[in-house]
Amino acid sequence: MSKIIVIGASGQIGSDLTLELRNRFGSDNVLASDIKNATDEVTSGGPFETLDVMDEKKVSDTLNKHNIDTVYLLAAMLSGSAEKNPKKAWDLNMKSLLSLLDMAKDGIIKKLFWPSSIAVFGPTTPKKNTPQLTIMEPSTVYGISKLAGERWCEYYFKKYGVDVRGVRYPGLISYKTEAGGGTTDYAVEIFYEAIRHSRYECFLEENTTLPMMFMPDAINATIDLVEAPAEKVKIRSSYNLSAVSFSPKELAGEIKKHIPEFTISYKPDFRQQIAESWPGSINDDEARKDWGWKYEYDLEKMTDIMLREIKKKLG
């Protein structure tokens, strides 16, 4: 049985991923770690260690202490936050990856998952059905760091045989953790505000269509890729990953079916420009063909679950 660590287990992806990994592989086999406290569900459900991913010695010592062979590296500064702290974002997003790639090269770990993002695409990328191989000229610090990370991952695979795997996440939507500084976070905030106040002021324009995905689909894709036989993983930079694409107006319309009094207004901020540089839909044929990826949740199904679970959470 593999010994697994999730670095960044307090984040939106990390908290959900940790719980599912423990469900599949046993609580004792999955160490959660983050620089900040995780949810009670994560900390009480299995081992947890406070860990700064920038402290290379502490990371290495932790991996050795727990006999870790599989690493999910999720620590990162997201798009909106990164634009406010460009150098800090670059250091966090890049140094952490290179440190873990070196540990994998040296045989300390056997398998590394590192996520990329649709932020690697830019204004010159084809907007519809964006292919796996295409023009990539990101215009954000987050996107630049993710594109550089993709190239480093493929380099370490080809040069040193490092078993590194990744996906380009679209916008991710979860009821377990609230928004954390990303451009697609309106699609999480809107549910909380709809339940709390029956209204929401969106920081994107109403018809801004972006690729999105419900968190259970993202978690399944992540684990399925990491567990796939190595010979099926043909792409070592990062795979395109897609589910549903929608705009704030379309999402608001779906919420109104459940909360008729809900209203939405629009006050675009700096994130509108970021969103306009990203695709509206993604082609993920390679992921489907290579390791059998397919999504389960559409907009209607996701909205129903989000509203129901957030109402429970908020009491």
N, C-alpha and C positions, 0 to 999 in steps of 0.2 A: 504494500500500500504506500502510495506517495505521501510525503510530508509536504504540506502546502503552506505558504505564507501569502496573505493579502496585505500589501503595503498601500495604505490609503483606505483602510477599512471604515473610516468615519464618513467618507464621502457618499455621494448619491449612488454611484455604481458599487463601491466597495462594501457598503452595508448589506445590500441585497445579495451581492455575489458571495460574501462570507456565509450568510445563512444558507444559501443553496448548496454551496460546497460542503458545508457541515452536514446538511441533509443527505447528500449523496455519498460522502466519503467518511463520515464520522467526525464528531466534534473534536476529538483529541488529535485528529490528523490535520486540522486547519487552524493555524495561528493567525489571528487578526492583529494588525499593528497600525498605528497612526501617531502623528505628533500631538493630536488632540484626542479627547475622550470620544469613544464611539457610543452608539445607542446602548441602552441597557440590554436589549435583545442580543446584541453582538458580544458585549463584555461578559454577560452572565451565561451565554450559551457555549462557551469554550475558551481556550487560552487567549489572552490579550496582552500585548506589550506596547508601552509607549515607545515610539521609535521615530527619530528624525532621519528621513531618507538621505539627507545631505551629510550625515555622519557616517562616512564609509566604513570606519572601523567597527562602529556599533552594529551596523547592518551585517557586516561579515561575521561578527561574533554571534549575533542572533541566529543567523542561518546555520552556523556550525553547532551552536548550543542545542538547536531543535532538530538537527539533521534534515534540514529543508532541502528538497530537490526540485520543487516546482514553485516559481515566483510569479505572482500576479502583481505587476507594478502599476498602480493606479494613481499614485501621488502626482498632482499636476496643478498648475494655476490655469483656470479656464479663460475663455476669450475675453469676456467683459472685464474681469479683474486684471488680466494680463496687460490690457491696453493702458491701465492706470499705473502699472509697475513693470515696464518692459524688461529691464535688466534682471530684476528679481525673478520674473517669470521664465526668462531664458535660462537662468542658472538652475532653477528648480527643475524645469522640464527636461533639460539636456544633461546636466551633470548626473542626475539620478539614473537616467537611462544608461549613460556610458559606464557608470560605476557597476551597474548590474550586468551589462554586457561583458565587461572585463571579468567579473566573477564567474560568469558562465564559460567564458573562454578558458579560464584557469581551472575549470572542473568543479568549482564550489557548488554550482547548481547545474541541473540537467536540462531544465526547460524554463523559458521565460516568456510570459505574455505581457505585451505592452500595447496599449490602445492608441491608434491614431484617430483621425476625425475628418469629417467633411470640410473642416477648416483648412485642409491642405489645398483645396481648390480655391480659385480666385476669380476676379472679374472676367478674365479671358477664357475660363473653362466653359465648355458647353453646358447650358443651364438645364436641359431636359435629358433624362436618361443618361446621365454622366457616366462614361465608360471607365473601366478599371485603369486603362492607360490613356492619358489625355494631357492636355496642357494644365500645368499646376504652377500658378503664380500667386501664392497667398499674399494677402495684404494686411494681415494681422500678425502680431508677435506670436500668438498661440499657433496660428497656422504655419508660420515659418518654422517654429520649433518642432511641430509635428512632421512637417515635410523633411526637415533635417534628420529627425529621428527615424523616419522610414528608410532613408538612405543608409544610416548607420546600421540599422537592423539587417538589411540585406547584405551590407558589406561584411558584417561579423558572421553571417551565415556562410557566405561564399568564401571568405578568407580563412575563417577558423572553425567552420562547421557548427556554430552555435545554433541550438534549436530554439529560435525565437519566432513567435507567432503574434499576429495582430490583426485587428479589424479597424476600419474607418467608421467610427460610430456616427450616426446621425444625431439629431436632438433626442435626448432620452427623457422619458416621463415616468415618474415614480411617486407613489403616495407615502412611502416610508420616510423619506427625507425631503426637506424643503429645498428651494432653489439655492444654487451656490455660485453665482457669478457668471453664468453662461448666457450667450445670445438667444438660445432657444428656451431659456428658463421661464419665459412668459407662459409656456404651455404647462408648467407646474403651478406657478403663482395663481393663474386664472381659476383653478379649481378651489384653492383655499379661499380666495377672495369671493368667489361665487357663493360658497357655503357660509362664510362669515358675514358678508355684507351685501350679497346679491348684486354686486357691481365690480368692475375691474377696469383700471386705466392701463392700457397696453403700451409698451415702449416700442412696438413695431407697428407699421401701417397695416391696415385691415386686410389687404390682399397679398401680403408677403408670404408666399408659399415656400415652405422648407421641408426637407426630409425629416421624419420623426419616427420614433419607435417606443413602444411600451416596454418598460424595464424587464418584465419576464422574458420577452423575446431576446433582448440584448444579453441577458444572463445565460439563456440557453445557447445562444450563438457563441458566446465566449467560452463556455465550458466544452461545448461540442468541438470547437476548433482545437482547444488545448488537448483534448482527449483523442482527437483524430490520429490515425497512424501517420507517421512522419512522411511516408511516401505520397500521401494524399494532399499534403500541404505544399502546393506548387508555388505559392506567392509568399515571400518572406519579408516584404516591406509591410504591407497591410492590405487586407481584402476590403473591397467595397461591401457595404452592408445596407440593406434597404428594407423598409416595411411600408409605411403610409406617408403621404405628403399632404399637408393641409395648411391653410392660412389661419390667422387669428379670427377672422370673420367666420370661417367654416367651423372652427372649434367652438366659438361662442354660440353659433346656431345649434350645435349638438347639445351644449349645456342647457340651452333654453328649453329643450324638449323635456328636461328633468326639473328645471327651475324657471318657470315661465316669466317670473318677474326680473330675471337677471338682465342687466344692461352692461354694455361695454363701450368705453370711449378710447380714443387713441391720442397719444402724445409721444411721437417717436423721439428717441434720443440717439446717442452715438452708436448704439447697437444696430440701428436701422441700416447704416452704411456697411456694417459688418455683414448683416444678413443679405444685403443686396449683392455681396461678392460671392455668395455661396450658391450651389445648385438648388433647383427646385425638386428634382427627382434623381434617383441614383440607379444605375444598372449594376446588379450584383450577380450576374450570370456565373462568374467564376466561382464564387462561394457556393452557389447551388450545385454546380457541376463537380467541384473538387471534393467537398466534404458534406454535401447534402443539406445545406442551409435552406430553411423556409420559415417565414414568420406566421404567427397564429392570430395576432390581435389587430383588428381594424379600428377605425375611429369610433364607431358606435360601441363596440365591445369594450374598448379601453375607457371611454367616457363613463360608461355605466359602472365599471369597477372603481375608477378613480373617485367618483362622487360617493359611492357607497362606503369605500374604505376610509376616506378622509373624514366623513361624517362620524364614523366610529372612533377614529383617532381623536377628533376634537371634542367628542362627547356630546 
